[in-house]
Amino acid sequence: MAASGYRQRIGGALTGFLGRFASIRVGVKTETVLEASILGLIVVLAILFRIMPLRFGDYFSSEADTTFQYRMTEYVVKNGYSAWFSWHDDMSWYPWGRDMPHSAFPGLPFSAAFVYSFLSFLGISVSVYSVCLYFPVLMASLTCIAVYFLGKKMGGGLMGLFGAFFMAVSSAYISRTTFGFFDDETIGIFGLVTMSLFFLLSIEGEKPLVRRLLYAVVAGLALGYLHASWGASRYAIGILAIFIFASLLVKLYNRRYLVSFVLTVGIGYLIAINVPKLGFGFLTSLDNLAVIGFVGFLLIYEVIRGRLQAGRLMLAIGLIFVAMIGGLLVLESMGLISPIAGKFLRVLFPTSAADSPLVQSVAEHKSAAWGTFFDDFGLTIGLAMFGSYFAIRKVEEKRFFGLLFFLSSVYFAGSLIRLVLVLAVPLSLMAAYGMKELLTPFATIAMQKSAERRPRRRRAVFGISRELGALFTILILVATLPSIWGAAQQAESPASIAVSVPVSLSGAYPQDWLQALDWMRDNLPSNAIVVSWWDYGYWIEGWANRTTLADGATINTTQIGEIGRIMMLNETQSIEILKKFNATHILVYTTFNPSNPQQQWPFGDNAKWVWMAKIGGLNDTEYYQGGSYTDKFSQSTLYRLMTVDTTATHFQLVYASEHEWVLVYKIVY
């Protein structure tokens, strides 16, 4: 009986304890599950937007680079990771070929090859082609999750959810992570977000030293992953340096910043010098030596800051900083260190002229118009400005990092339109913070019960009723709908390889490029050498499996110039250049309206001939004067090939696509 009572007392105590514990856990779990559920819906939304192009077929996106990345991935899967480091590609840049490890990044093909191998290990039957098509969608999903955690660290769970949502529906980000867009940016943005997240974790003063060091190591690994995958990894180092320097100015700086910075950047550099394309020379460029010099500057600051008065300290560090910058510029002018690469220099100084006509011809290298920002981001631009305002009012290290991230990326995106993609990350975060700060008081008022309303006198001061608060909250949320609509329209854009021209003809998109590439793969001799403008080289190599003189890598400007001369000189002059390359076929791509031959769309060589002339060292004004084409243009090889001139002596038409947009000629010597 006593034993029974004892068991009952023990059971009652245990039940009470578990009940109290369960109530605590349920409360926490409910909030966590709700947040996780919303995040899950955001990820689903991100996936749905990005798989819309699948309805046009399972093709790579409009960027020809995606085909090249797939070709590299397939090589790694077939030959192994180590084989890539000694791969000399004979199919591109004939007759020289291409040293692949010293001209391409391994991060993306290695990552996709790993995913393929992992799925195969699990017994999931999937092709390398399918893995590459869906890989951008996977990385976009992971990036949205990473943005959630980064936003949560900056301003709480609500900011994290809004940040993830804005990334999920960002047109600028969708355009680079849509189904089939298998290119470096898919990893680049993920690495940038992950590095930022773990770096911010590593500078939190309340965390134990060991944990902070561990976070800095993970941030360094993320930075190294960036170096191995994307040329824009320089920006990631830059934003860390900008943050620490600005922290000095606003008196946020702490010694733990230096420890985290050195560990993060040091590990990143250690990985970078082992990437063949970068090598040890990566450290000897002006920008990276400036970062290394900045570390030295911080070490000197740590030594002298406790020994000098405030005024003398500021004077001393100012002189040291100026001396270091001046020394680097002198070394660069003497040729002892590498200058900043051309396109990176143009990002820093947008008024500087582009390196060459080849750089000018690439649309992604142009400066962004302000209207582009509103087209890509809509309301989030305004919300991000609000977020920046609140971040300035309430200076805190993590939001200060987000503010600098946002302001610097606005500047760089204005310099180079391609970097609008990078802007998507901090803009989404600052817009999320602005959204949270704007909605919090209104949402609080809207949720007040009638019995809990504030006294009339205080409500009059704020001038806001519960109904008005609810209305404002709804209006702000509804105002985001145009951004979502724009994202849906962006997601529905078909790949150019699949539609040739983004114009519906007779209720369907034309597929001239697919037809031509399939024909070339099945009908051209395996040793054929195809001449075309460099834009199409990756497609011809990767899809048709034929050798080309140039592709999207643009690693040999001289050879691209030769192709431009082949196209724009007359037949007699062109054939002499073609003989040097032993070319067997030549391809031209022209886009005119089949229903109205006088109307041409600016997608083919009919619009690109200007750059062919300029890059080839020719005077484009000799081909077009007074609003009309000259006789020199009508005598050019390109014009005669585009118009299927049957009097051409050295070119025999062997294939014309359905709308005669893609034409393949056999070269007759």
C-alpha positions in Angstrom: 0.0 0.0 0.0 2.8 2.3 0.9 4.7 1.4 -2.2 1.5 2.1 -4.2 1.2 5.6 -2.6 4.9 6.2 -3.2 4.5 5.4 -6.9 1.4 7.6 -7.1 3.3 10.6 -5.6 6.3 10.0 -7.9 3.9 9.6 -10.9 2.1 12.8 -9.9 5.3 14.8 -9.6 6.6 13.4 -12.9 3.3 14.2 -14.6 3.3 17.7 -13.3 7.0 18.3 -14.3 6.4 16.9 -17.8 3.2 18.9 -18.1 5.1 22.1 -17.2 7.9 21.1 -19.6 5.5 20.3 -22.3 3.7 23.6 -22.0 7.0 25.4 -22.4 8.0 23.2 -25.3 4.7 23.6 -27.0 4.9 27.3 -26.8 8.3 27.4 -28.3 7.5 24.8 -30.8 4.3 26.5 -32.0 6.2 29.7 -32.8 9.1 27.8 -34.4 6.8 25.6 -36.4 4.8 28.6 -37.6 8.0 30.4 -38.7 9.3 27.2 -40.4 6.0 26.7 -42.1 6.0 30.2 -43.6 9.6 29.8 -44.7 8.7 26.5 -46.3 5.9 28.2 -48.3 8.4 30.9 -49.4 10.8 28.2 -50.6 8.0 26.5 -52.5 7.1 29.9 -54.0 10.7 30.4 -55.0 10.8 26.9 -56.7 7.5 27.5 -58.5 8.7 30.8 -60.0 11.9 29.2 -61.2 10.6 26.1 -62.8 8.1 28.0 -65.1 10.5 27.9 -68.1 10.1 24.1 -68.0 6.9 24.4 -70.0 9.0 25.5 -73.0 11.1 22.3 -72.7 14.1 21.1 -70.7 16.7 23.4 -72.1 19.4 25.6 -70.7 18.6 29.3 -70.3 19.5 32.1 -72.7 23.0 32.4 -71.4 25.3 30.4 -73.7 27.7 30.0 -70.7 25.3 27.5 -69.2 26.0 25.0 -72.0 29.7 25.4 -71.3 29.2 24.7 -67.6 27.2 21.6 -68.4 30.0 20.4 -70.7 32.5 20.8 -67.8 30.3 19.0 -65.4 29.9 16.1 -67.8 33.7 15.9 -68.2 34.2 15.8 -64.4 31.6 13.0 -64.0 33.1 10.9 -66.8 36.8 11.5 -66.0 37.0 12.4 -62.3 37.7 15.6 -60.4 41.5 15.3 -60.7 41.3 15.0 -64.5 39.8 18.5 -64.8 43.0 20.0 -63.5 44.9 18.7 -66.5 42.2 19.2 -69.2 43.3 20.9 -72.4 40.2 21.4 -74.5 40.9 20.9 -78.2 37.3 21.7 -79.3 37.4 25.4 -78.5 39.6 28.2 -79.8 41.0 26.2 -82.6 43.8 25.7 -83.4 45.2 26.7 -80.0 42.7 25.0 -77.8 41.9 26.0 -74.2 43.7 25.4 -70.9 40.6 24.7 -69.0 41.8 24.8 -65.3 43.6 28.2 -65.9 40.6 29.8 -67.7 37.5 28.5 -65.8 36.3 28.1 -62.2 35.8 24.6 -60.9 33.2 25.4 -58.2 30.1 25.0 -60.2 30.9 21.8 -62.2 32.4 20.2 -59.1 29.3 21.0 -57.1 26.9 19.6 -59.7 29.1 16.5 -60.2 28.9 16.0 -56.4 25.1 16.3 -56.4 24.9 13.8 -59.3 27.3 11.3 -57.5 25.4 11.7 -54.3 22.0 11.0 -55.9 23.5 8.0 -57.7 24.9 6.7 -54.4 21.3 6.9 -53.0 20.1 4.9 -56.0 18.3 7.7 -57.6 18.5 7.4 -61.4 19.1 10.9 -62.9 21.1 12.2 -65.8 23.9 14.8 -65.5 21.9 17.0 -67.8 18.9 17.0 -65.5 21.0 17.7 -62.4 22.5 20.8 -64.2 19.1 22.0 -65.2 17.6 21.8 -61.7 20.8 22.9 -59.9 20.0 26.7 -60.0 16.6 26.0 -58.5 18.2 24.0 -55.6 20.8 26.8 -55.0 18.0 29.5 -55.1 16.1 27.6 -52.4 19.1 27.2 -50.2 19.9 30.9 -50.7 16.4 32.0 -49.6 16.8 29.9 -46.4 20.3 31.4 -45.8 18.8 34.9 -46.3 16.1 34.1 -43.7 18.8 33.2 -41.1 20.8 36.3 -42.1 17.8 38.5 -41.8 16.8 36.9 -38.5 20.2 37.6 -37.1 19.9 41.3 -38.2 16.4 42.0 -37.0 14.5 39.0 -35.8 12.3 36.3 -37.4 9.9 38.6 -39.1 12.8 40.4 -40.9 14.2 37.0 -41.9 10.9 35.9 -43.4 10.4 39.1 -45.3 14.0 39.0 -46.6 13.5 35.4 -47.8 10.2 36.4 -49.5 11.7 39.3 -51.3 14.6 37.1 -52.5 12.2 34.5 -53.7 10.3 36.9 -55.9 13.1 39.2 -56.9 13.2 39.5 -60.7 16.9 40.2 -60.7 17.6 37.1 -58.8 15.1 34.9 -60.6 16.7 35.8 -63.9 20.0 34.2 -62.7 18.6 31.2 -60.9 15.7 30.1 -63.1 15.5 26.5 -64.4 18.4 25.9 -66.7 20.4 28.9 -65.7 23.4 26.8 -64.8 26.1 29.4 -64.3 28.5 30.7 -61.6 26.0 33.1 -60.1 24.0 30.3 -58.6 26.8 29.5 -56.2 28.1 33.0 -56.0 25.1 34.6 -54.3 24.7 31.6 -52.0 28.4 31.9 -51.0 28.1 35.6 -50.4 25.0 35.3 -48.1 26.6 32.3 -46.2 29.9 34.2 -45.7 28.0 37.2 -44.4 25.9 35.2 -42.0 28.8 33.3 -40.4 31.0 36.4 -40.3 28.4 38.3 -38.4 28.0 35.3 -36.0 31.8 35.3 -35.5 31.9 39.0 -34.2 29.1 38.6 -31.6 30.7 39.5 -28.3 28.4 37.4 -26.1 29.6 34.1 -27.8 32.5 32.1 -26.4 35.8 32.6 -28.2 36.0 29.0 -29.5 32.5 29.3 -31.1 33.4 32.7 -32.7 36.5 31.2 -34.1 34.6 28.3 -35.5 32.1 30.7 -37.2 35.0 32.6 -38.7 36.4 29.4 -40.1 33.0 28.6 -41.7 32.9 32.1 -43.1 36.3 31.6 -44.6 35.3 28.3 -46.2 32.3 30.0 -47.7 34.6 32.8 -49.0 36.9 30.1 -50.4 33.9 28.5 -52.1 33.2 31.9 -53.7 36.8 32.2 -54.9 36.5 28.8 -56.5 33.3 29.6 -58.3 32.8 33.3 -59.2 35.0 36.1 -60.3 33.0 38.6 -58.3 34.3 37.1 -55.1 36.5 40.2 -54.8 33.4 42.1 -53.8 32.9 39.7 -50.8 36.3 40.6 -49.4 35.7 44.3 -50.1 32.4 44.4 -48.2 34.1 42.9 -45.1 36.9 45.5 -45.4 34.4 48.4 -45.9 32.5 47.2 -42.8 35.5 47.2 -40.5 36.9 50.5 -41.8 33.5 52.2 -41.4 33.1 50.6 -38.0 36.3 52.4 -37.0 34.8 55.7 -38.1 31.5 55.3 -36.2 33.3 53.8 -33.2 31.7 50.4 -33.5 35.0 48.6 -34.0 36.1 45.9 -31.6 39.3 43.8 -31.5 37.2 40.7 -32.3 36.4 42.2 -35.7 40.1 41.9 -36.5 40.3 38.3 -35.4 37.3 37.3 -37.5 38.4 39.3 -40.5 41.9 37.8 -40.5 40.6 34.2 -40.1 37.9 34.6 -42.7 40.0 36.3 -45.4 43.0 34.2 -44.6 41.2 30.9 -45.2 39.6 32.4 -48.3 42.9 33.4 -49.7 44.4 30.0 -48.9 41.7 28.3 -51.0 42.0 31.0 -53.7 45.7 30.4 -54.4 44.9 26.7 -55.0 42.4 27.6 -57.7 44.5 27.3 -60.9 42.7 30.3 -62.6 43.6 32.5 -59.6 46.9 31.1 -58.3 49.3 33.0 -56.1 49.2 35.9 -58.5 45.7 36.6 -57.1 47.3 37.9 -53.9 49.7 40.3 -55.8 46.9 42.3 -57.4 46.4 45.9 -56.1 43.0 45.2 -54.6 44.1 42.1 -52.6 47.4 43.7 -51.5 45.3 46.6 -50.3 43.3 44.2 -48.1 46.5 42.6 -46.8 47.8 46.1 -46.1 44.6 46.9 -44.3 45.2 44.0 -41.9 48.6 45.5 -41.2 47.0 48.9 -40.6 44.6 47.3 -38.1 47.4 45.6 -36.3 49.3 48.9 -36.0 46.1 50.5 -34.7 45.7 47.9 -32.0 49.3 48.6 -30.9 49.1 52.4 -30.7 45.4 53.1 -29.8 46.0 52.7 -26.0 49.2 54.7 -26.1 48.1 57.9 -27.8 45.5 60.5 -27.0 42.4 60.6 -29.2 43.5 63.5 -31.4 47.0 62.2 -32.0 45.7 58.7 -32.6 43.4 59.9 -35.4 46.2 61.9 -36.9 48.6 58.9 -36.7 46.2 56.4 -38.2 45.2 58.9 -41.0 48.9 59.3 -41.9 49.5 55.6 -41.9 46.5 54.9 -44.0 47.4 57.5 -46.6 51.0 56.2 -46.7 49.9 52.6 -47.3 47.5 53.6 -50.1 50.2 55.8 -51.7 52.8 53.1 -51.4 50.5 50.6 -53.2 49.8 53.1 -56.0 53.5 53.7 -56.5 54.2 50.0 -56.6 51.4 49.6 -59.2 52.7 52.4 -61.3 56.2 50.8 -61.3 54.7 47.5 -62.5 55.7 45.6 -59.4 52.2 44.6 -58.6 49.2 43.8 -60.8 46.7 46.5 -61.4 43.0 46.0 -60.8 41.5 44.1 -63.8 39.7 46.2 -66.4 36.0 45.4 -65.6 36.6 45.5 -61.9 38.2 49.0 -62.3 35.2 50.1 -64.3 32.9 49.0 -61.5 34.9 51.2 -59.1 35.1 54.1 -61.5 32.1 53.9 -63.8 33.1 57.0 -65.8 36.2 55.3 -67.1 36.1 54.0 -70.6 35.6 50.3 -71.3 38.8 48.3 -72.2 37.9 47.5 -75.8 35.0 47.3 -78.3 34.7 43.6 -77.2 33.9 44.7 -73.6 31.6 47.4 -74.9 29.7 44.8 -77.0 28.6 42.8 -74.0 25.3 44.0 -72.7 26.1 42.9 -69.1 29.0 45.3 -69.0 26.9 48.4 -69.6 25.9 50.8 -66.8 22.5 50.4 -65.4 19.8 53.0 -65.9 17.8 54.0 -62.8 14.7 52.7 -64.4 16.2 49.2 -64.3 16.2 49.2 -60.6 12.5 50.0 -60.4 11.7 47.4 -63.1 13.6 44.7 -61.2 12.7 45.6 -57.6 9.5 47.7 -57.6 8.3 48.7 -54.1 11.2 47.0 -52.4 13.4 50.0 -53.5 11.3 52.3 -51.3 11.2 49.8 -48.4 14.9 49.4 -48.6 15.3 53.1 -48.2 13.1 53.1 -45.2 15.1 50.2 -43.8 18.3 52.2 -44.4 16.9 55.1 -42.5 15.9 53.0 -39.5 19.4 51.3 -39.6 21.0 54.7 -39.4 18.8 55.8 -36.5 19.4 52.6 -34.6 23.1 51.8 -35.3 23.8 48.2 -34.5 26.7 46.2 -35.9 24.7 43.6 -37.9 22.3 46.1 -39.4 25.2 48.5 -40.0 26.8 45.7 -42.1 23.5 45.3 -44.0 23.4 49.1 -44.6 26.9 49.2 -46.0 26.2 46.1 -48.1 23.2 47.8 -49.6 24.8 51.2 -50.3 27.9 49.7 -51.9 25.9 47.3 -54.0 23.7 50.1 -55.2 26.8 51.9 -56.4 28.3 48.9 -58.1 25.0 47.8 -59.7 24.8 51.3 -61.2 28.3 50.9 -62.6 27.7 47.4 -64.1 24.2 46.2 -64.9 25.1 42.6 -64.2 25.7 43.4 -60.5 22.0 44.2 -60.1 22.0 40.5 -59.1 24.3 41.2 -56.2 22.0 44.1 -55.2 19.1 41.7 -54.8 20.6 40.3 -51.5 21.1 43.5 -49.4 18.1 45.2 -51.0 15.9 42.3 -49.9 17.3 42.5 -46.4 17.0 46.2 -46.0 13.5 46.1 -47.5 12.6 43.4 -45.0 13.9 45.6 -42.2 12.0 48.6 -43.5 8.8 46.5 -43.9 9.2 45.2 -40.3 9.7 48.7 -38.8 6.8 50.1 -40.8 4.3 47.4 -40.0 5.2 46.7 -36.4 3.3 49.7 -34.9 0.4 49.5 -37.3 0.1 45.7 -36.8 0.2 46.2 -33.0 -2.6 48.8 -33.2 -4.6 46.6 -35.6 -4.5 43.7 -33.2 -5.5 45.6 -30.1 -8.8 44.5 -28.7 -11.5 47.1 -28.1 -11.1 46.8 -24.4 -7.4 47.3 -24.6 -7.5 50.5 -26.8 -5.4 53.4 -25.6 -7.1 56.4 -24.1 -8.6 58.8 -26.6 -6.1 61.5 -25.8 -3.1 59.3 -26.6 -4.7 57.9 -29.7 -5.2 61.5 -30.9 -1.5 62.1 -30.6 -0.7 59.2 -32.8 -3.7 59.9 -35.0 -4.2 56.2 -35.8 -7.1 54.0 -35.1 -7.1 50.2 -35.1 -9.0 50.2 -38.4 -6.5 52.6 -40.0 -3.6 50.5 -38.8 -5.2 47.4 -40.3 -5.8 49.3 -43.6 -2.2 50.5 -43.8 -0.9 47.0 -43.1 -3.1 45.6 -45.9 -2.1 48.3 -48.3 1.6 47.8 -47.7 1.2 44.0 -48.3 -0.9 44.6 -51.4 1.7 47.0 -52.8 4.1 44.2 -53.0 1.9 42.4 -55.6 3.4 44.2 -58.6 6.8 42.9 -57.6 5.3 39.4 -57.5 3.6 39.9 -60.9 6.9 41.1 -62.4 8.7 38.1 -61.0 6.1 35.8 -62.6 6.6 37.5 -66.0 10.3 37.2 -65.6 10.0 33.6 -64.8 7.9 32.9 -67.9 10.7 34.1 -70.2 11.7 31.2 -72.5 15.4 30.3 -73.2 16.7 31.9 -76.3 18.2 28.6 -77.5 14.7 27.1 -77.3 12.8 29.9 -79.0 15.5 31.6 -81.2 13.5 34.9 -81.1 11.2 35.7 -78.1 8.3 36.4 -80.5 5.4 34.0 -81.0 4.8 33.1 -84.6 1.5 31.4 -85.5 0.9 30.7 -81.8 4.3 29.1 -81.2 7.9 30.1 -80.5 10.3 29.4 -83.4 13.1 26.8 -82.7 15.6 27.5 -85.4 18.6 27.3 -83.2 17.7 23.8 -81.8 17.0 22.6 -85.4 20.4 23.9 -86.6 22.4 22.5 -83.7 20.7 19.1 -84.0 21.5 19.1 -87.7 25.1 20.1 -87.2 25.6 17.3 -84.6 24.1 14.7 -86.9 25.4 15.8 -90.3 28.7 17.7 -90.0 31.9 15.7 -90.1 33.3 15.0 -86.6 36.5 17.0 -87.6 34.5 20.0 -88.9 35.8 23.4 -87.8 32.9 25.9 -87.6 33.3 29.7 -87.8 30.7 31.9 -86.2 30.5 35.0 -84.1 31.8 34.3 -80.6 28.3 34.5 -79.0 27.3 31.1 -80.4 30.6 29.2 -79.8 29.4 27.5 -76.5 26.2 26.2 -78.2 28.2 24.8 -81.1 30.7 23.1 -78.8 28.3 21.9 -76.2 25.2 21.1 -78.2 26.5 20.3 -81.7 29.8 18.8 -80.4 31.8 20.6 -83.1 35.0 22.6 -82.9 34.9 26.4 -83.1 37.3 29.3 -83.4 35.9 31.3 -80.5 33.3 31.1 -77.7 31.9 33.0 -74.8 35.1 32.9 -72.8 36.5 35.7 -75.1 40.0 34.8 -74.0 41.6 35.7 -77.3 40.5 39.1 -78.5 42.8 38.9 -81.5 41.1 35.8 -82.8 37.7 37.3 -82.3 38.9 40.3 -84.3 39.9 37.9 -87.1 36.3 36.5 -87.1 35.0 40.0 -87.3 37.2 40.7 -90.3 36.1 37.4 -91.9 32.5 38.6 -91.7 32.9 42.2 -92.7 35.5 42.0 -95.5 34.6 40.9 -99.0 34.7 37.3 -100.1 38.2 37.4 -101.6 39.7 38.8 -98.4 37.7 36.6 -96.1 38.7 33.4 -97.7 42.4 34.2 -97.2 41.8 34.5 -93.4 39.7 31.3 -93.4 42.6 29.4 -95.0 44.8 30.2 -92.0 42.4 28.4 -89.7 41.5 25.4 -92.1 37.9 26.2 -91.4 35.3 23.9 -93.0 32.0 25.6 -92.3 30.7 29.1 -91.4 27.5 29.9 -89.6 25.5 33.1 -89.6 22.4 34.0 -87.6 19.9 36.7 -88.8 16.6 37.6 -87.4 14.0 39.1 -89.7 10.2 38.9 -89.6 9.0 36.2 -92.0 5.7 38.1 -92.4 7.5 41.3 -93.2 11.1 40.9 -94.5 11.7 44.6 -94.2 11.4 44.3 -90.4 14.4 42.9 -88.5 14.7 42.0 -84.8 18.0 43.0 -83.0 19.0 39.5 -81.9 21.2 38.2 -84.7 24.2 39.1 -86.8 22.1 41.7 -88.6 22.4 43.8 -85.4 25.8 42.6 -84.2 27.7 43.5 -87.4 28.7 46.8 -85.9 30.7 45.1 -83.2 32.2 42.7 -85.7 33.6 45.7 -87.6 34.8 47.5 -84.5 36.5 44.5 -82.9 38.0 43.6 -86.3 39.6 47.0 -86.4 37.4 48.3 -89.2 35.6 51.6 -89.5 31.9 50.8 -89.0 30.9 54.2 -90.6 32.1 52.9 -93.9 29.3 50.3 -93.8 26.4 52.5 -92.8 26.1 56.2 -93.7 23.2 58.7 -93.9 20.7 56.2 -92.6 21.4 53.5 -95.2 23.8 50.7 -95.8 26.7 51.4 -98.2 28.0 49.3 -101.1 30.8 48.1 -98.8 28.3 46.5 -96.5 26.5 44.8 -99.4 29.8 43.4 -100.6 30.8 42.0 -97.2 30.8 38.3 -96.6 28.3 38.6 -93.8 25.7 40.3 -95.9 26.1 37.9 -98.8 25.7 34.9 -96.4 22.7 36.4 -94.6 21.0 37.1 -97.9 21.9 33.7 -99.4 23.8 35.2 -102.3 24.0 32.4 -104.9 26.8 34.1 -106.7 29.2 33.6 -103.8 32.2 31.5 -105.1 33.5 30.1 -101.8 30.4 29.4 -99.8 27.9 26.7 -100.4 24.7 26.6 -98.4 24.2 23.2 -96.8 21.6 24.0 -94.2 18.9 26.6 -93.5 16.6 26.4 -90.4 12.8 26.6 -90.7 12.7 30.4 -90.9 16.1 30.7 -92.5 17.5 32.5 -89.5 20.4 30.0 -88.9 22.3 29.3 -92.0 25.3 26.9 -92.3 27.6 27.1 -95.3 30.4 24.8 -96.4 33.6 26.7 -97.3 34.9 25.9 -100.8 38.5 26.8 -101.2 
